[in-house]
Amino acid sequence: MSYLVLARKSRPQRFEEVVGQRAVVRTLQNALRQRRVPHALIFSGIRGTGKTTLARIMAKALNCAQGPTAEPCGECRSCREIMAGTSVDLHEVDGASNRGIQEIRELKEKIRFMPTSARFKIIIIDEVHMLTTEAFNALLKTLEEPPEHVYFMFATTELHKVPVTILSRCQRYELKRVGRRELFDHFARLAGEEGVEIEPAALNLVVREAGGSVRDGLSLLDQVFSYCGTSVTAGDVVEVLGLVSREVITALGTALLEGDLGRALDSLEAIYTYGMDLKRFINELLSWFRSLVICRVSRQPEHLLDLPADELEELRGIAGRYSAQTLSAMFNLLLESLEKVTWSRQPRLALELAFIRAVQVGDVVGVSELLARLDKVLAGVPAESLVAAVPPRRVSEQRENRTSAPATGAGPGVPAGGKSAAFGPSSAPEPAASAGRARQEETTGQKGPPEPADRKAAASASDDVPAREGRPPAEDSPADPVPSRPADGDGMRQGGAKDVRRHWDGFLAYVRERKAWMAAALGRAASVSREGDTLVIQYDDAADCRLLKNRENIRPLTEFALDFFQESLTVKFHVPDSLACEIDPENGTTPQQERRELANDPLVLAALEIFNGQVGDIRVGPRFRQPLPPGE
């Protein structure tokens, strides 16, 4: 007789021999005892967990001479014929190769007749999800109301592919993966029966590779026995199955956690030289890091990790040396990076790049630490204690940016694109400024910064806004109807809108500093007014505004108006009884859109929320913000 592999030789013939499916076995036995066996059953689960085996045992139990019984005897004629595969009343169909409607019609013809020698006709269809839609439809009526002498038993690895109309007519039994301990004991017993001595570490490797499938584990065990003979070691299993030992995975993972890139690359070189399958290696490494995360965050990791006790204890020791944030960050980075390795044209390069990124996880400053530093700033910690964390060159650059921000619009926290948003007073003063004011109050006894005489006079003439450093004299003072040249950015920091007619001369001065010819053209306007959100500039002669309405000029003019008046205004030219100066709407709307986008920029909103501030002014004209050089 030819050799029988372990998967066939050790196939269970009784319910008590089934490995790892206690709940399903108990339900089936109770149904047999109580005569409550349904006319159609469907077994689902991964490969090698006992679906077809349970269907055959059920067939023997139903047709046993002592039954139906909860445990077939295995001695009667019916049991022997089913075991030998010669029973004429047991029809076992392969759904993958007999999947058409014609095969189902022939099957329906067979079940019309009474059993030949057994008590019932049993129909077993393996991989039932492979049947065509027409075949399923042909089976529906028979499956719902079968003859009393017929039982249907289906097996499938993909239950979701079976139509709901079929599932609703069957009693479902979902088989789970077999646990590590049960597989270990089962394989150890079979090895003893075969006269093979196998190390526990070697058996653990076989169990791990089986993945909860009894048949897969038996096939691997058969291969190992053929290679090693009567004595099997862990090294033999690693060599014959092409595995990477747990020690290599542990060494590589520990090197990544310690930031030792050289040692990690050396381990990778050893794995490549050995010829390890790349996908298998990636799965092993990710599984190792997953186990670390679980050991770190779970109080009872043994309930989530099906691992030997010594291996679990080693993982606990490694996980205890690192924070949960570090382990989860490393796991997440590797999970995202290693997925790209499988389809990369240069998988090794992609793998090395993933390792380079992984060892840099420890250099990333967490959000909680950044927020803690920000809390210190807001709490008024002296600036000198915070400078140590910033290089001196960066500190000087930040001071220069704060000083020149109104003129250039390019300071810390300014969104990209050269536009700026200046923040008004907030409830949290700058630490250095508050320290300076405190020293001043101690020496002079005066609250707040000292004011020049001319500013005090301006403050007495205008009470609308408190005097601030860099603010020009009150623009509505009767002694100075046309405002003097404002400092760079002054006039935009007042945080309030200006009246168009009253501040028109100031606007002309603002434009003259940036584009002299445009200010001259605006000065020839007959009148100006505001209609809602529109700045209406009226001319008596269309020739005076024809140049201003061009695309290359209307945009900076609109930006100047937005920056000076600090309102979302649209510029419009009007000439009585003429349409020569009408503006294309597309040319005049872009600055307003940019202003709205800048006001709602996430960076601006975040800064307002963090510093509890308010927007003082918004600028959208980076090219023309600075005044012209002298002589131009």
C-alpha positions as CSV (number, residue, x, y, z in Angstrom):
1,M,0.0,0.0,0.0
2,S,1.3,3.5,-0.8
3,Y,2.3,5.9,1.9
4,L,-0.4,8.0,3.5
5,V,0.6,11.5,4.6
6,L,-0.2,12.5,8.1
7,A,-3.1,14.7,7.0
8,R,-4.9,11.6,5.7
9,K,-3.6,9.1,8.2
10,S,-4.6,11.2,11.2
11,R,-8.0,12.4,9.9
12,P,-10.5,12.2,12.8
13,Q,-13.1,9.5,12.5
14,R,-15.1,10.3,15.7
15,F,-16.3,13.5,17.3
16,E,-13.9,13.0,20.2
17,E,-10.9,13.1,17.9
18,V,-11.7,16.5,16.4
19,V,-9.1,19.1,17.4
20,G,-10.1,22.5,18.6
21,Q,-13.8,22.8,17.7
22,R,-15.4,21.9,21.0
23,A,-18.4,24.2,20.7
24,V,-19.4,23.0,17.2
25,V,-18.9,19.3,18.2
26,R,-21.0,19.7,21.3
27,T,-23.8,21.4,19.4
28,L,-23.9,18.6,16.8
29,Q,-23.8,15.8,19.4
30,N,-26.7,17.4,21.3
31,A,-28.7,17.7,18.1
32,L,-28.2,14.0,17.4
33,R,-29.2,13.0,20.9
34,Q,-32.3,15.1,20.8
35,R,-33.2,14.2,17.2
36,R,-33.0,17.9,16.2
37,V,-30.6,17.6,13.3
38,P,-31.5,20.2,10.6
39,H,-32.0,19.0,7.0
40,A,-29.2,21.4,5.8
41,L,-26.0,22.4,7.5
42,I,-23.1,24.6,6.3
43,F,-19.6,24.6,7.8
44,S,-17.4,27.6,7.2
45,G,-13.8,28.5,8.3
46,I,-10.3,28.7,7.1
47,R,-8.6,25.7,5.4
48,G,-7.7,22.7,7.4
49,T,-10.0,23.2,10.4
50,G,-12.3,20.2,9.9
51,K,-15.2,21.3,7.8
52,T,-15.4,18.2,5.5
53,T,-14.3,16.0,8.4
54,L,-17.2,17.1,10.5
55,A,-19.6,16.5,7.6
56,R,-18.4,13.0,7.2
57,I,-18.6,12.2,10.9
58,M,-22.2,13.5,10.8
59,A,-23.0,11.2,7.9
60,K,-21.7,8.3,9.9
61,A,-23.6,9.3,13.0
62,L,-26.9,9.6,11.1
63,N,-26.5,6.2,9.3
64,C,-24.8,4.3,12.0
65,A,-26.5,1.0,12.9
66,Q,-26.7,2.1,16.5
67,G,-28.1,5.5,15.6
68,P,-28.6,8.1,14.9
69,T,-26.1,8.4,17.6
70,A,-24.0,11.1,19.2
71,E,-20.8,9.0,18.5
72,P,-20.6,6.7,15.5
73,C,-19.3,3.2,16.3
74,G,-17.0,2.9,13.3
75,E,-17.6,-0.9,13.2
76,C,-20.9,-1.3,11.4
77,R,-21.3,-1.7,7.7
78,S,-22.4,1.9,7.1
79,C,-19.5,3.4,9.1
80,R,-17.0,1.2,7.3
81,E,-18.3,2.1,3.8
82,I,-18.3,5.8,4.6
83,M,-14.7,5.6,5.9
84,A,-13.6,3.7,2.8
85,G,-15.5,6.1,0.5
86,T,-17.6,3.3,-1.1
87,S,-21.1,4.2,0.3
88,V,-23.6,4.6,-2.5
89,D,-25.9,6.7,-0.3
90,L,-23.2,9.3,0.4
91,H,-22.7,11.8,-2.5
92,E,-19.7,14.0,-2.0
93,V,-19.5,16.7,-4.7
94,D,-16.6,19.1,-5.4
95,G,-18.3,22.5,-5.9
96,A,-15.2,23.9,-7.7
97,S,-15.4,21.4,-10.6
98,N,-19.1,20.5,-10.5
99,R,-20.5,24.0,-10.3
100,G,-23.0,24.2,-13.2
101,I,-26.7,23.9,-13.3
102,Q,-26.5,20.5,-15.1
103,E,-24.6,18.9,-12.2
104,I,-27.3,20.2,-9.7
105,R,-30.1,18.7,-11.9
106,E,-28.4,15.3,-11.9
107,L,-28.0,15.5,-8.1
108,K,-31.7,16.3,-7.7
109,E,-32.5,13.3,-9.8
110,K,-30.5,11.0,-7.5
111,I,-32.1,12.2,-4.3
112,R,-35.6,11.4,-5.6
113,F,-35.0,7.7,-4.9
114,M,-34.8,6.1,-1.4
115,P,-31.5,5.1,0.1
116,T,-30.0,1.8,-1.1
117,S,-28.6,0.4,2.1
118,A,-28.3,3.3,4.6
119,R,-30.9,5.1,6.6
120,F,-30.5,8.5,4.8
121,K,-29.0,9.9,1.7
122,I,-26.3,12.4,2.5
123,I,-25.2,15.1,0.1
124,I,-21.9,16.8,0.9
125,I,-20.9,19.8,-1.4
126,D,-17.4,21.0,-0.7
127,E,-16.4,24.6,-1.6
128,V,-20.1,25.4,-2.2
129,H,-19.4,29.0,-2.8
130,M,-18.0,28.1,-6.2
131,L,-21.4,27.1,-7.6
132,T,-22.9,29.4,-10.3
133,T,-25.9,31.6,-9.6
134,E,-28.0,29.3,-11.8
135,A,-26.9,26.3,-9.8
136,F,-27.8,28.0,-6.6
137,N,-31.2,28.9,-7.9
138,A,-31.9,25.4,-9.0
139,L,-31.0,24.1,-5.5
140,L,-33.2,26.6,-3.7
141,K,-36.6,24.8,-3.7
142,T,-35.1,21.4,-3.0
143,L,-33.0,22.8,-0.2
144,E,-36.0,24.5,1.4
145,E,-38.2,21.4,1.4
146,P,-36.0,18.3,0.8
147,P,-37.3,14.7,1.1
148,E,-37.3,13.3,4.6
149,H,-34.5,10.8,3.6
150,V,-32.1,13.5,2.5
151,Y,-29.6,15.6,4.4
152,F,-27.5,18.4,2.8
153,M,-24.1,19.4,4.3
154,F,-22.0,22.2,2.7
155,A,-18.5,23.3,3.4
156,T,-16.9,26.7,2.4
157,T,-13.9,28.8,3.1
158,E,-15.7,32.0,1.8
159,L,-19.1,32.2,3.5
160,H,-19.7,35.7,2.2
161,K,-19.9,34.4,-1.4
162,V,-22.8,32.1,-0.6
163,P,-26.2,33.7,-1.5
164,V,-28.3,34.8,1.4
165,T,-31.2,32.7,0.0
166,I,-29.0,29.6,0.6
167,L,-27.7,30.7,4.0
168,S,-31.3,31.3,5.2
169,R,-32.2,27.7,4.5
170,C,-29.2,26.2,6.4
171,Q,-27.9,26.0,9.9
172,R,-24.5,27.6,10.0
173,Y,-21.5,26.4,12.0
174,E,-18.4,28.7,11.8
175,L,-15.2,26.9,12.7
176,K,-12.4,28.9,14.4
177,R,-8.7,28.7,14.1
178,V,-7.2,26.0,16.3
179,G,-5.3,27.4,19.3
180,R,-1.6,27.1,19.7
181,R,-1.8,24.9,22.7
182,E,-4.2,22.4,21.1
183,L,-2.1,22.2,18.0
184,F,1.1,21.8,20.0
185,D,-0.3,18.9,22.0
186,H,-1.8,17.3,18.8
187,F,1.4,17.4,16.9
188,A,3.5,16.2,19.8
189,R,1.2,13.2,20.1
190,L,1.5,12.4,16.4
191,A,5.3,12.8,16.5
192,G,5.4,10.3,19.4
193,E,3.2,7.9,17.4
194,E,5.6,8.2,14.4
195,G,8.6,7.6,16.7
196,V,10.1,11.0,16.1
197,E,11.8,13.1,18.8
198,I,11.2,16.8,18.3
199,E,12.3,19.7,20.4
200,P,9.6,22.0,21.9
201,A,11.2,25.0,20.1
202,A,11.0,23.2,16.8
203,L,7.4,22.2,17.4
204,N,6.5,25.9,18.3
205,L,7.9,26.9,14.9
206,V,5.7,24.4,13.1
207,V,2.7,25.5,15.1
208,R,3.4,29.2,14.3
209,E,3.6,28.4,10.6
210,A,0.4,26.4,10.7
211,G,-1.5,29.5,11.5
212,G,-4.4,27.7,13.2
213,S,-4.8,25.1,10.4
214,V,-4.4,21.5,11.4
215,R,-3.9,20.3,7.8
216,D,-1.3,22.9,7.1
217,G,0.6,22.0,10.3
218,L,0.5,18.3,9.4
219,S,1.9,18.9,6.0
220,L,4.8,20.9,7.4
221,L,5.4,18.3,10.1
222,D,5.5,15.6,7.4
223,Q,8.1,17.6,5.5
224,V,10.2,18.1,8.6
225,F,10.1,14.4,9.4
226,S,11.2,13.5,5.9
227,Y,14.2,15.9,6.2
228,C,15.3,15.2,9.8
229,G,14.5,11.5,10.4
230,T,13.9,10.6,14.0
231,S,15.3,13.7,15.6
232,V,14.2,17.2,14.9
233,T,15.8,20.4,16.2
234,A,14.7,24.1,15.9
235,G,17.6,24.7,13.5
236,D,16.4,21.9,11.2
237,V,12.9,23.4,11.0
238,V,14.3,26.9,10.2
239,E,16.4,25.4,7.5
240,V,13.9,23.1,5.9
241,L,11.0,25.6,6.0
242,G,13.0,28.7,5.0
243,L,12.2,30.6,8.2
244,V,13.9,33.4,10.0
245,S,14.5,32.4,13.6
246,R,12.9,34.4,16.3
247,E,16.4,35.5,17.5
248,V,17.1,37.2,14.2
249,I,13.8,39.1,14.3
250,T,14.3,40.1,17.9
251,A,17.8,41.3,17.2
252,L,16.7,43.4,14.3
253,G,13.7,44.9,16.1
254,T,15.8,45.7,19.2
255,A,18.3,47.5,17.0
256,L,15.6,49.6,15.4
257,L,14.3,50.6,18.9
258,E,17.8,51.4,20.1
259,G,18.4,53.5,17.0
260,D,21.4,51.3,16.0
261,L,21.0,51.5,12.2
262,G,24.2,49.7,11.5
263,R,23.2,46.6,13.4
264,A,19.8,46.7,11.8
265,L,21.3,46.8,8.3
266,D,23.7,43.9,9.3
267,S,20.8,41.8,10.3
268,L,19.0,42.6,7.1
269,E,22.1,41.6,5.1
270,A,22.1,38.2,6.9
271,I,18.4,37.7,6.1
272,Y,19.0,38.5,2.4
273,T,22.0,36.3,2.2
274,Y,20.0,33.4,3.6
275,G,17.3,33.9,0.9
276,M,14.4,34.6,3.2
277,D,11.1,35.4,1.4
278,L,10.6,39.1,1.7
279,K,6.8,39.0,2.4
280,R,7.3,36.4,5.1
281,F,10.0,38.5,6.7
282,I,7.9,41.7,6.7
283,N,5.0,39.8,8.3
284,E,7.3,38.4,10.9
285,L,8.7,41.8,11.8
286,L,5.3,43.5,12.0
287,S,4.0,40.7,14.1
288,W,6.9,41.1,16.5
289,F,6.2,44.8,16.9
290,R,2.5,44.2,17.3
291,S,3.3,41.8,20.1
292,L,5.4,44.4,21.8
293,V,2.6,47.0,21.6
294,I,0.2,44.5,23.1
295,C,2.6,43.6,25.9
296,R,3.0,47.3,26.7
297,V,-0.6,48.3,26.8
298,S,-2.4,45.2,27.9
299,R,-2.6,43.9,31.4
300,Q,-3.1,40.3,30.2
301,P,-1.3,40.0,26.9
302,E,-1.5,36.2,27.0
303,H,-5.2,36.5,26.1
304,L,-4.4,38.4,22.9
305,L,-1.1,36.7,21.9
306,D,-1.0,33.0,21.3
307,L,2.7,32.5,22.1
308,P,4.8,30.2,24.2
309,A,5.3,31.4,27.8
310,D,9.1,32.0,27.4
311,E,8.6,34.0,24.3
312,L,5.9,36.1,25.9
313,E,8.1,36.8,28.9
314,E,10.9,38.0,26.6
315,L,8.6,40.3,24.8
316,R,7.3,41.8,28.1
317,G,10.9,42.5,29.1
318,I,11.6,44.4,25.9
319,A,8.3,46.3,25.9
320,G,8.9,47.4,29.5
321,R,11.9,49.4,28.4
322,Y,10.0,51.7,26.1
323,S,6.9,53.9,26.3
324,A,3.7,53.0,24.6
325,Q,4.0,56.1,22.4
326,T,7.4,55.0,21.1
327,L,6.3,51.5,20.3
328,S,3.1,52.5,18.6
329,A,4.9,55.2,16.6
330,M,7.5,52.6,15.4
331,F,4.8,50.1,14.6
332,N,2.7,52.6,12.7
333,L,5.8,53.8,10.7
334,L,6.9,50.3,9.8
335,L,3.3,49.3,8.9
336,E,3.0,52.2,6.4
337,S,6.6,51.9,5.0
338,L,6.8,48.2,4.7
339,E,3.6,48.0,2.7
340,K,5.4,49.9,-0.1
341,V,8.2,47.4,-0.1
342,T,6.2,44.5,-1.7
343,W,5.4,46.4,-4.9
344,S,8.6,48.4,-5.1
345,R,11.0,47.8,-8.0
346,Q,13.9,48.0,-5.5
347,P,12.5,46.2,-2.4
348,R,15.7,46.2,-0.5
349,L,16.3,49.9,-1.0
350,A,12.7,50.6,0.2
351,L,13.3,48.4,3.2
352,E,16.5,50.2,4.1
353,L,14.8,53.5,3.8
354,A,12.0,52.3,6.1
355,F,14.7,51.3,8.7
356,I,16.4,54.8,8.4
357,R,13.1,56.5,9.1
358,A,12.4,54.1,11.9
359,V,15.5,54.9,13.8
360,Q,14.6,58.5,13.7
361,V,11.4,58.1,15.7
362,G,13.2,59.0,18.9
363,D,14.2,62.4,17.5
364,V,10.6,63.6,17.0
365,V,9.3,65.9,19.7
366,G,5.9,64.9,20.8
367,V,2.9,67.2,20.7
368,S,2.5,67.1,24.5
369,E,6.0,68.3,25.0
370,L,5.5,71.2,22.5
371,L,2.3,72.2,24.3
372,A,4.1,72.1,27.6
373,R,6.8,74.5,26.2
374,L,4.0,76.8,24.9
375,D,2.3,76.8,28.3
376,K,5.6,78.0,29.8
377,V,5.7,80.9,27.3
378,L,2.1,81.9,28.0
379,A,2.8,81.7,31.8
380,G,5.4,84.5,31.5
381,V,8.6,82.5,31.9
382,P,11.6,84.8,31.2
383,A,12.7,84.7,27.7
384,E,16.3,84.0,28.7
385,S,15.3,80.5,30.0
386,L,13.8,79.6,26.7
387,V,16.6,80.9,24.4
388,A,18.7,77.8,25.2
389,A,16.5,75.6,23.2
390,V,16.9,77.8,20.0
391,P,20.2,78.5,18.3
392,P,21.4,82.1,18.6
393,R,21.2,82.7,14.9
394,R,17.5,81.7,14.9
395,V,16.8,84.0,17.8
396,S,18.2,87.0,16.0
397,E,16.3,86.1,12.9
398,Q,13.1,85.9,14.8
399,R,13.7,89.3,16.4
400,E,14.4,90.8,13.0
401,N,11.3,89.2,11.6
402,R,9.1,90.6,14.4
403,T,10.6,94.1,13.8
404,S,10.2,94.1,10.0
405,A,7.0,92.1,9.8
406,P,4.7,95.1,9.2
407,A,6.9,96.3,6.3
408,T,7.6,92.9,4.7
409,G,4.8,90.8,5.8
410,A,7.1,87.9,6.2
411,G,7.3,86.9,9.8
412,P,7.0,83.7,11.9
413,G,3.6,82.1,11.5
414,V,2.8,83.9,8.2
415,P,1.1,81.6,5.7
416,A,2.9,80.8,2.5
417,G,2.5,83.1,-0.5
418,G,3.9,86.3,1.0
419,K,0.7,87.4,2.6
420,S,0.5,88.4,6.2
421,A,-2.0,88.6,9.0
422,A,-1.0,90.8,12.0
423,F,-2.5,89.8,15.3
424,G,-3.9,92.4,17.6
425,P,-3.5,92.6,21.4
426,S,-4.1,89.3,23.2
427,S,-4.6,88.3,26.8
428,A,-1.1,86.8,26.9
429,P,1.7,89.6,26.5
430,E,5.1,88.7,25.2
431,P,7.4,87.7,28.1
432,A,10.2,90.1,27.2
433,A,7.8,93.0,26.8
434,S,6.1,92.3,30.1
435,A,9.4,92.1,31.8
436,G,10.4,95.5,30.3
437,R,7.2,97.2,31.5
438,A,7.7,95.8,35.0
439,R,11.2,97.3,35.2
440,Q,9.9,100.6,33.9
441,E,7.1,100.7,36.5
442,E,9.7,100.1,39.3
443,T,11.9,103.0,38.2
444,T,9.4,105.6,37.1
445,G,6.3,104.6,39.0
446,Q,4.3,105.0,35.7
447,K,2.0,102.4,34.3
448,G,2.8,101.4,30.7
449,P,5.5,102.7,28.3
450,P,6.4,106.4,28.3
451,E,4.7,108.5,25.6
452,P,6.4,111.3,23.6
453,A,4.9,114.8,23.8
454,D,3.6,114.8,20.3
455,R,1.8,111.5,20.9
456,K,0.2,112.8,24.1
457,A,-1.1,115.8,22.1
458,A,-2.5,113.5,19.5
459,A,-4.1,111.3,22.1
460,S,-5.8,114.3,23.7
461,A,-7.3,115.2,20.2
462,S,-8.5,111.7,19.5
463,D,-10.0,109.2,22.0
464,D,-11.0,106.5,19.5
465,V,-7.9,104.2,19.8
466,P,-5.2,104.3,22.5
467,A,-1.8,105.5,21.4
468,R,0.6,102.7,20.5
469,E,4.2,102.7,19.4
470,G,4.5,103.4,15.7
471,R,1.0,104.8,15.2
472,P,0.8,108.1,13.3
473,P,-1.0,111.2,14.7
474,A,-4.8,111.3,14.6
475,E,-5.7,111.4,10.9
476,D,-8.9,113.4,11.5
477,S,-7.2,116.2,13.3
478,P,-8.2,119.6,11.8
479,A,-4.7,120.8,12.0
480,D,-3.5,118.1,9.5
481,P,-6.3,117.3,7.0
482,V,-4.0,115.3,4.8
483,P,-2.2,112.6,6.9
484,S,1.6,112.7,6.9
485,R,3.5,109.7,5.5
486,P,2.7,106.8,7.7
487,A,5.4,104.4,8.8
488,D,5.6,101.1,7.0
489,G,2.4,99.3,7.7
490,D,1.0,102.0,10.0
491,G,-2.7,102.7,9.4
492,M,-3.3,99.0,9.0
493,R,-2.8,98.2,12.7
494,Q,-5.8,100.1,14.0
495,G,-8.0,97.0,13.6
496,G,-10.9,99.2,12.4
497,A,-12.2,100.4,9.1
498,K,-11.7,104.0,7.8
499,D,-14.2,106.2,6.2
500,V,-13.6,106.3,2.4
501,R,-14.2,110.0,1.9
502,R,-12.6,111.3,5.0
503,H,-9.4,109.2,4.6
504,W,-9.1,109.4,0.8
505,D,-6.1,111.8,1.0
506,G,-4.4,109.3,3.4
507,F,-5.1,106.5,0.9
508,L,-3.6,108.6,-1.9
509,A,-0.5,109.1,0.2
510,Y,-0.3,105.4,0.9
511,V,-0.5,104.5,-2.8
512,R,2.0,107.3,-3.7
513,E,4.6,105.7,-1.6
514,R,4.2,102.4,-3.4
515,K,3.2,103.3,-7.0
516,A,3.5,107.0,-7.7
517,W,1.8,107.1,-11.1
518,M,-1.3,105.3,-9.8
519,A,-1.7,107.8,-7.0
520,A,-1.6,110.6,-9.6
521,A,-4.2,108.9,-11.6
522,L,-6.4,108.4,-8.6
523,G,-5.9,112.1,-7.7
524,R,-7.7,113.1,-10.9
525,A,-11.0,111.4,-9.7
526,A,-14.0,113.7,-9.6
527,S,-15.4,112.0,-6.4
528,V,-15.3,108.8,-4.4
529,S,-18.0,107.0,-2.5
530,R,-18.8,103.7,-1.0
531,E,-21.8,101.6,-2.0
532,G,-22.0,98.5,0.2
533,D,-18.7,96.6,-0.3
534,T,-17.8,98.6,-3.4
535,L,-15.4,101.5,-3.6
536,V,-16.8,103.7,-6.4
537,I,-14.3,106.1,-8.0
538,Q,-15.9,108.5,-10.4
539,Y,-14.2,110.2,-13.3
540,D,-15.4,112.9,-15.7
541,D,-13.2,111.6,-18.5
542,A,-12.9,107.9,-19.4
543,A,-9.3,108.5,-20.4
544,D,-8.3,109.1,-16.8
545,C,-9.3,105.6,-15.7
546,R,-8.6,103.5,-18.8
547,L,-5.2,102.5,-17.6
548,L,-6.2,101.7,-14.1
549,K,-8.8,99.2,-15.1
550,N,-6.3,96.9,-16.9
551,R,-5.7,93.5,-15.4
552,E,-2.1,94.2,-14.3
553,N,-3.2,97.4,-12.5
554,I,-6.6,96.7,-11.0
555,R,-5.2,93.9,-8.9
556,P,-2.6,96.0,-7.0
557,L,-5.1,98.8,-6.7
558,T,-7.6,96.4,-5.0
559,E,-4.8,95.1,-2.8
560,F,-3.9,98.7,-1.7
561,A,-7.5,99.4,-0.9
562,L,-7.9,96.2,1.2
563,D,-4.7,96.9,3.1
564,F,-5.4,100.5,3.8
565,F,-9.1,100.5,4.6
566,Q,-9.0,96.9,6.1
567,E,-12.4,96.0,4.6
568,S,-13.3,93.6,1.8
569,L,-13.8,96.2,-0.9
570,T,-14.2,95.8,-4.6
571,V,-13.0,98.7,-6.7
572,K,-15.3,100.1,-9.4
573,F,-14.8,103.0,-11.8
574,H,-17.7,105.1,-13.0
575,V,-17.9,107.6,-15.8
576,P,-21.3,109.3,-16.5
577,D,-22.9,108.1,-19.7
578,S,-20.0,105.8,-20.5
579,L,-19.1,102.1,-20.1
580,A,-15.4,102.6,-21.1
581,C,-14.1,102.0,-17.5
582,E,-16.2,98.9,-16.7
583,I,-14.0,96.3,-15.0
584,D,-14.1,92.6,-15.9
585,P,-15.4,90.9,-12.7
586,E,-12.7,88.3,-12.9
587,N,-9.9,90.9,-12.6
588,G,-11.3,92.5,-9.4
589,T,-12.4,89.6,-7.3
590,T,-9.1,87.7,-6.8
591,P,-7.7,89.9,-3.9
592,Q,-11.0,89.6,-2.0
593,Q,-10.9,85.9,-2.3
594,E,-7.3,85.8,-1.1
595,R,-8.3,88.0,1.8
596,R,-11.0,85.7,2.9
597,E,-8.8,82.6,2.4
598,L,-6.1,84.3,4.5
599,A,-8.5,85.2,7.3
600,N,-9.7,81.6,7.4
601,D,-6.2,80.0,7.0
602,P,-5.8,77.1,9.5
603,L,-2.5,78.5,10.7
604,V,-4.1,81.9,11.4
605,L,-7.0,80.3,13.2
606,A,-4.7,78.1,15.3
607,A,-2.6,81.1,16.3
608,L,-5.6,83.1,17.3
609,E,-6.9,80.2,19.4
610,I,-3.5,79.5,21.1
611,F,-2.6,83.1,21.9
612,N,-6.2,84.2,22.5
613,G,-5.7,87.1,20.1
614,Q,-7.5,88.9,17.4
615,V,-6.7,89.8,13.8
616,G,-5.4,93.4,13.6
617,D,-5.0,93.7,9.8
618,I,-4.8,91.5,6.7
619,R,-2.5,92.2,3.7
620,V,-2.7,90.7,0.3
621,G,-0.3,92.7,-1.8
622,P,3.3,91.4,-1.2
623,R,4.8,93.0,-4.3
624,F,3.8,96.6,-3.6
625,R,3.7,96.6,0.2
626,Q,7.0,98.5,0.6
627,P,7.2,102.2,-0.3
628,L,9.2,103.2,-3.3
629,P,12.9,104.0,-2.9
630,P,13.7,107.7,-2.7
631,G,13.9,109.4,-6.1
632,E,11.5,107.1,-7.9
